[in-house]
Amino acid sequence: MSDLMLIAPEMIIGITGLVLLIAGLFMGPTSKNVLGYLAVAGCLGALVLTLVSFGATGSLLAEALVVDALSQFFKLVFLAVALIVCIASVKYTEGNDNAEVFFTLVLFGTLGMMFVASANDLLTLYVSFELASLSTYALAGFEKKNARSVEGAMKYILMGALSSALLLLGISFVYGATATTSIPGIAENIDVLLNSGIGILAIVLLIAGFGFKIALVPFHMWAPDTYQGAPSVVSALLAAGSKKMGIIAAFKVFIVALIALQADWRMAFAALAVITMTYGNIVALSQTSVKRMLAYSSLAQAGYISMALVVLTPMALTGGILYTLAHGFMKGGAFIAVAAVVYMVMTKNKDSEVPDHLDSFKGLGKTMPITAFCLMIFLLALAGIPPTAGFMSKFVLFSSTIEAGLVWLAVIAILNSAISLYYYARVVKYMYFMPAESGERFPEPAPYVLAIIVALAGVLAIGFWPEPFVNMAMQAAEVLLPL
């Protein structure tokens, strides 16, 4: 396969973003509605191309970028989330003067995530991180007149800048010891890092840097405020998409480059995984804002996925990688469903200060039946109820943990899943067992419904037909840890 074809999905996303930005300059507010459909077409084209070429391998730019099953799997995750977000955003940006800016930022953010997936060099990784981060910073504060949105964006920017500084410092230490930023090159010269005395310091800095990106406790403080303050469609992109680039980067750096230091970083990730999943689930219990509850549950999910770095077997990595895809559909769909509810609340009362409050979900089963039903499935999937994507991915991840002899870790994860069932079921109770203030059915916006159904299809496909997805995740895992 030619070099250009290897990065054809990235080219489609990049060119679509530029076309939208330029076209938007010559359009009026009402005619800009077509831009959303163009963004959807770009995501769909890139997604199909990535699926068709899955399994192709090659390298570009002196091996700074490598395309393999691992990078392609995560590109599928990023593109699927971007597709769902763009579909829903057709309604969110309706009549907005800056619609072209919004969609361009979504596409450029996705482009940065895709380059992170293919990065084979720490500098390429860092630059790709920044491309995705700068785009999502702007998206988080897109509602400039909304104080909560601006506050969340400011926290995101400040914490993101700190994480970038820590990451860059960690990279500089690794380069200082090994004289290379190539990920395979670091693995070949790891003895120098082991004997230099700065190996532990580099690991601490890299874990802190990636911890902010993945939102592991105690590096999570930006996530709840940012997810709640950002537009709900942007929260979907942040929770279901951008966090995954931290995970793929951590997989590459620690498992490929720093595998010789695994005795040091595995214990650190074990502690972070347990603290993150427990803290996220316990704090989520007391939340009355559904977006904030989903933010804390997202922390817990990050803790589950981090278990793959602790167990470190091919099957555990398969479970962790499969979980990222399942989480993209589950969490993305849940946030889009909340976006539809927020739209309903703001349509009825523009002065509502917390439109995603639990009370807004009372009687949703009657007022917005499609949204309520799909949200119920997403929540049950997040809790790990069969037969959904959440159950299948947790089953693979947790069973591999037990097989590896880490029964204590699996027990903690299972207990945390049981805790999460309470706050997910509470939302279902509000939707189906509590009466709405107004029993009249609200017309559900078609773009939101379509995005939710696409996410629902992904959740059910992985749950009912897991074999092809597990096989793809296994191919991706073999890149990190060959059988």
C-alpha positions in Angstrom: 0.0 0.0 0.0 1.4 3.5 -0.9 2.3 6.0 1.7 -0.6 8.3 0.8 -3.1 5.5 1.1 -1.8 4.7 4.6 -2.8 8.2 5.8 -5.8 8.6 3.5 -8.3 8.7 6.4 -6.3 11.5 8.0 -6.1 13.4 4.7 -9.9 13.1 4.3 -10.5 14.5 7.8 -7.9 17.3 7.4 -9.1 18.4 3.9 -12.8 18.3 5.0 -11.9 20.5 8.0 -10.2 23.1 5.8 -13.0 23.0 3.2 -15.6 23.6 5.9 -13.6 26.5 7.4 -13.2 28.2 4.0 -16.7 27.5 2.8 -18.2 28.9 6.0 -16.6 32.3 5.3 -18.9 32.7 2.3 -22.1 31.4 3.8 -24.9 33.0 5.7 -26.0 31.7 9.1 -29.0 29.7 7.7 -27.1 28.1 4.8 -24.3 26.9 7.2 -26.5 24.0 8.3 -25.2 22.1 5.3 -21.7 22.2 6.9 -22.7 19.6 9.5 -23.7 17.2 6.8 -20.3 17.7 5.0 -18.5 16.9 8.3 -20.6 13.8 8.7 -19.7 12.7 5.2 -16.0 13.3 5.9 -16.1 11.2 9.0 -18.1 8.5 7.3 -15.7 8.3 4.4 -12.6 8.2 6.6 -14.3 5.5 8.8 -15.1 3.3 5.8 -11.6 3.7 4.4 -10.1 2.7 7.7 -12.3 -0.3 8.0 -11.5 -1.5 4.4 -7.8 -1.1 4.9 -7.8 -2.7 8.4 -4.7 -5.0 8.6 -2.5 -2.9 6.3 0.9 -2.0 7.7 3.5 0.5 6.8 5.5 3.5 8.0 5.9 7.1 7.0 8.2 10.1 7.7 11.2 8.1 8.6 9.0 5.8 10.8 7.7 8.7 12.9 4.3 7.4 12.0 3.5 3.7 11.8 0.2 2.3 10.6 -0.7 -1.1 12.0 -3.7 -3.0 13.5 -3.3 -1.1 16.8 -3.3 2.4 15.2 -6.2 1.5 12.9 -8.3 0.1 15.8 -8.0 3.3 17.7 -8.6 5.4 14.5 -11.9 3.5 14.3 -12.7 4.5 17.8 -11.9 8.2 17.2 -13.8 8.3 13.9 -16.9 6.5 15.3 -17.0 9.0 18.1 -16.5 12.0 15.8 -19.2 10.6 13.5 -21.7 10.5 16.4 -20.7 13.9 17.6 -21.0 15.5 14.1 -24.4 14.0 13.5 -25.7 15.4 16.8 -24.0 18.7 16.2 -26.0 19.4 13.1 -28.8 20.3 15.5 -26.6 21.9 18.1 -25.0 24.3 15.6 -28.3 25.1 13.8 -28.4 28.9 13.1 -25.0 29.4 14.7 -22.7 32.0 13.0 -19.6 30.0 13.9 -20.8 26.6 12.8 -17.8 26.2 10.4 -15.4 26.9 13.3 -17.1 24.3 15.5 -17.0 21.5 12.9 -13.4 22.4 11.9 -12.3 22.1 15.5 -14.0 18.8 15.9 -12.3 17.4 12.8 -8.9 18.8 13.6 -9.2 17.4 17.2 -10.0 14.0 15.7 -7.1 14.4 13.3 -4.8 15.0 16.2 -6.1 11.9 18.0 -5.6 9.8 14.8 -2.0 10.9 14.6 -1.5 10.0 18.2 -2.7 6.5 17.3 0.0 6.2 14.6 2.8 8.0 16.4 6.0 6.0 16.7 8.1 8.8 18.1 7.7 10.8 21.3 7.9 14.2 19.6 5.3 13.2 17.0 3.2 11.9 19.9 3.6 15.2 21.7 2.8 17.4 18.7 -0.3 15.3 17.9 -1.4 15.6 21.5 -1.2 19.3 21.2 -3.2 19.5 18.0 -6.0 17.5 19.6 -5.8 19.3 22.9 -5.8 22.9 21.4 -8.9 22.0 19.4 -10.8 20.5 22.3 -9.8 23.5 24.6 -11.6 25.8 22.2 -14.6 23.5 21.9 -15.0 23.2 25.7 -15.4 27.0 25.8 -17.4 27.3 22.7 -20.4 28.9 24.5 -18.6 32.1 25.3 -21.5 33.6 27.1 -22.0 30.6 29.4 -20.0 31.2 32.6 -20.0 27.5 33.4 -18.6 26.6 29.9 -15.9 29.3 30.2 -14.9 28.1 33.7 -14.7 24.5 32.6 -12.6 25.5 29.6 -10.2 27.5 31.7 -9.6 24.6 34.1 -9.1 22.3 31.1 -6.6 24.6 29.6 -4.6 25.1 32.8 -4.5 21.4 33.7 -3.8 20.5 30.1 -0.8 23.0 30.0 0.5 21.4 33.2 0.2 17.9 31.9 1.9 18.9 28.6 4.8 20.4 30.6 5.2 17.2 32.7 5.0 15.1 29.6 7.6 17.2 27.8 9.9 17.0 30.8 9.5 13.3 31.0 10.3 13.0 27.3 13.4 15.2 27.7 14.7 12.9 30.5 14.2 9.8 28.3 15.9 11.5 25.4 18.8 12.7 27.6 19.4 9.1 28.7 18.8 7.2 25.4 19.7 9.9 22.8 16.5 9.0 20.8 12.8 9.9 20.8 11.9 6.9 18.7 9.7 4.5 20.7 11.4 1.3 19.4 14.7 3.1 19.7 14.1 3.8 23.4 13.3 0.1 23.9 16.7 -0.8 22.2 18.6 1.6 24.5 16.6 0.9 27.7 19.7 -0.3 29.5 21.1 3.2 29.5 17.9 4.5 31.1 18.0 1.7 33.6 21.5 2.5 34.7 21.3 6.3 34.5 19.3 6.8 37.7 16.7 9.0 36.1 14.5 6.1 34.9 12.2 6.3 37.9 11.9 10.1 37.6 11.1 9.8 33.9 8.4 7.2 34.7 6.8 9.4 37.3 6.7 12.4 35.0 5.3 10.3 32.1 2.6 8.7 34.3 1.6 12.2 35.6 1.4 13.5 32.0 -0.6 10.6 30.7 -2.6 10.5 33.9 -4.0 14.0 33.2 -4.9 13.0 29.6 -6.7 9.8 30.7 -8.1 11.6 33.8 -6.8 9.1 36.4 -7.1 10.1 40.0 -5.4 12.3 41.4 -4.9 13.9 38.0 -8.6 14.1 37.2 -9.6 17.5 38.8 -10.3 19.2 35.4 -12.7 16.5 34.1 -16.0 16.9 36.1 -16.1 20.7 35.7 -15.1 20.6 32.1 -17.6 17.8 31.1 -20.4 19.6 32.9 -19.6 23.1 31.6 -18.8 22.1 28.0 -21.7 21.8 25.4 -23.0 18.2 25.8 -21.9 17.2 22.3 -18.4 18.4 23.2 -18.5 16.4 26.4 -19.2 13.3 24.3 -16.1 14.0 22.3 -14.0 14.6 25.4 -15.2 11.6 27.4 -15.6 9.1 24.6 -12.8 10.2 22.2 -9.9 12.4 23.5 -9.3 10.3 26.7 -8.6 7.3 24.5 -5.6 9.0 22.9 -4.0 9.1 26.4 -4.7 5.4 26.6 -3.2 4.4 23.3 -0.2 6.7 24.0 0.3 5.1 27.4 0.1 1.6 25.9 2.8 2.5 23.3 5.2 4.3 25.7 5.0 1.9 28.6 4.5 -1.5 26.9 6.8 -0.9 23.9 9.4 1.6 25.0 9.6 1.1 28.7 8.7 -2.6 29.1 12.1 -3.3 30.8 10.9 -1.0 33.6 7.6 -2.7 34.1 8.3 -3.7 37.6 8.2 0.0 38.6 5.3 1.3 36.5 3.0 -1.7 36.9 2.6 -1.2 40.6 2.0 2.5 40.0 -0.8 1.8 37.5 -2.3 -0.9 39.9 -2.6 1.8 42.6 -4.0 4.4 40.2 -6.5 1.9 38.7 -7.9 0.9 42.1 -8.0 4.5 43.4 -9.6 5.9 40.2 -12.4 3.3 39.8 -13.3 3.5 43.5 -13.2 7.3 43.8 -15.1 7.8 40.5 -17.9 5.4 41.5 -18.3 6.6 45.1 -18.4 10.3 44.1 -20.8 9.6 41.3 -23.3 8.3 43.8 -24.0 11.7 45.2 -24.2 13.7 41.9 -27.5 15.3 40.9 -26.2 16.6 37.6 -26.3 13.7 35.1 -23.4 15.1 33.1 -21.3 15.3 36.2 -22.4 11.8 37.2 -21.3 10.6 33.8 -18.0 12.5 34.2 -17.2 10.7 37.5 -18.3 7.3 36.0 -15.9 8.1 33.2 -13.1 8.2 35.7 -14.2 4.8 36.9 -14.1 3.4 33.4 -10.6 4.8 32.9 -9.6 2.8 36.0 -11.0 -0.4 34.5 -9.1 0.2 31.2 -5.9 0.9 33.2 -6.1 -2.7 34.6 -4.8 -3.8 31.2 -1.5 -2.1 32.0 -1.3 -4.0 35.3 -2.2 -7.5 34.1 -0.1 -7.1 30.9 -1.2 -10.3 29.1 -2.3 -10.4 25.5 -5.9 -11.2 26.6 -6.0 -8.3 29.1 -4.7 -5.9 26.5 -7.4 -7.3 24.1 -10.0 -6.6 26.8 -8.6 -3.1 27.4 -8.6 -2.2 23.7 -12.1 -3.7 23.2 -13.3 -1.6 26.2 -12.1 1.6 24.5 -14.4 0.9 21.5 -17.3 -0.2 23.6 -16.8 2.9 25.9 -16.8 5.2 22.8 -20.3 4.0 21.9 -21.7 3.8 25.4 -20.4 7.1 26.8 -20.8 9.0 23.5 -24.4 7.8 23.2 -25.1 8.7 26.8 -23.8 12.2 26.5 -25.7 12.8 23.2 -28.9 11.6 24.9 -28.2 14.1 27.7 -27.7 16.7 25.0 -31.2 16.0 23.7 -32.6 16.4 27.2 -30.7 19.6 27.7 -32.1 20.9 24.4 -35.7 20.1 25.6 -35.2 21.8 28.9 -33.6 24.9 27.4 -36.4 25.1 24.8 -38.9 25.2 27.6 -36.9 27.4 29.9 -33.9 29.4 28.6 -33.0 30.5 32.2 -32.5 27.0 33.5 -29.2 27.0 35.4 -28.7 23.2 35.6 -30.6 21.7 32.6 -29.1 18.3 33.1 -30.3 18.0 36.7 -31.9 14.6 37.6 -35.3 16.3 37.9 -35.2 17.1 34.1 -35.3 13.3 33.5 -38.5 12.7 35.3 -41.0 11.0 33.1 -38.6 11.1 30.1 -39.9 7.7 29.1 -43.2 9.4 28.0 -42.0 12.8 26.9 -39.0 11.6 24.9 -39.4 7.8 24.5 -36.7 7.1 22.0 -34.1 9.1 23.9 -35.1 7.6 27.2 -35.0 4.0 25.9 -31.6 4.4 24.3 -30.2 6.2 27.4 -31.4 3.3 29.5 -29.5 0.8 27.3 -26.3 3.0 27.4 -26.5 3.1 31.2 -27.1 -0.6 31.6 -24.2 -1.2 29.2 -21.9 1.1 31.3 -22.9 -1.0 34.3 -21.9 -4.1 32.5 -25.4 -5.7 32.1 -25.6 -8.5 29.4 -26.0 -8.7 26.5 -24.3 -5.3 25.7 -20.9 -4.1 24.7 -20.2 -3.1 28.3 -20.7 -6.7 29.5 -18.6 -8.3 26.8 -15.6 -5.9 27.2 -15.7 -6.2 31.0 -16.0 -10.0 30.8 -12.8 -10.2 28.6 -10.9 -7.7 30.8 -12.0 -9.1 34.2 -11.6 -12.8 33.3 -8.1 -12.2 32.0 -7.3 -10.5 35.3 -8.4 -13.6 37.2 -6.5 -15.9 34.8 -3.4 -13.8 35.5 -3.7 -14.5 39.2 -4.7 -11.0 40.1 -8.0 -12.1 41.7 -7.9 -9.2 44.2 -7.9 -6.6 41.4 -10.8 -8.4 39.6 -12.8 -8.5 42.8 -12.3 -4.7 43.4 -13.3 -4.0 39.8 -16.5 -6.2 40.1 -17.5 -4.6 43.4 -17.0 -1.2 41.7 -19.3 -2.3 38.8 -21.9 -3.3 41.4 -21.7 0.2 43.0 -22.1 1.9 39.6 -25.3 0.0 39.0 -27.0 2.1 41.8 -26.4 5.5 40.2 -27.2 4.3 36.7 -30.4 2.6 37.9 -31.4 5.9 39.6 -31.5 7.7 36.3 -33.7 4.9 34.8 -36.0 5.2 37.9 -36.4 9.0 37.2 -37.1 8.3 33.5 -39.7 5.5 33.9 -41.0 5.5 37.5 -41.5 9.2 38.2 -44.1 11.5 36.6 -43.0 14.4 34.4 -44.1 18.0 35.3 -45.6 18.1 31.8 -46.8 14.8 30.4 -46.8 16.1 26.8 -44.5 14.4 24.3 -41.6 16.6 23.2 -40.6 16.3 19.5 -37.2 14.7 19.6 -34.7 16.4 17.2 -33.8 14.1 14.3 -30.0 14.6 14.4 -29.9 13.7 18.1 -32.1 10.7 17.6 -29.9 9.5 14.6 -26.7 9.9 16.6 -28.1 8.0 19.5 -29.3 5.2 17.3 -25.9 4.9 15.6 -24.3 4.7 19.1 -26.9 2.1 20.2 -26.2 0.0 17.1 -22.5 -0.1 18.2 -23.4 -1.0 21.7 -25.7 -3.9 20.7 -23.4 -5.1 17.8 -20.5 -5.6 20.2 -22.8 -7.2 22.7 -24.6 -9.6 20.4 -21.9 -10.2 17.8 -18.6 -9.8 19.6 -16.4 -12.2 17.6 -15.2 -9.8 14.8 -14.6 -7.0 17.3 -12.7 -9.3 19.7 -10.6 -10.5 16.7 -9.8 -7.0 15.7 -8.9 -6.1 19.3 -6.6 -9.2 19.5 -4.8 -8.2 16.3 -4.3 -4.7 17.9 -3.0 -6.3 21.1 -0.5 -8.5 19.3 1.2 -5.3 18.0 2.0 -4.4 21.6 2.6 -7.9 23.0 3.1 -10.5 20.3 1.8 -14.0 21.2 
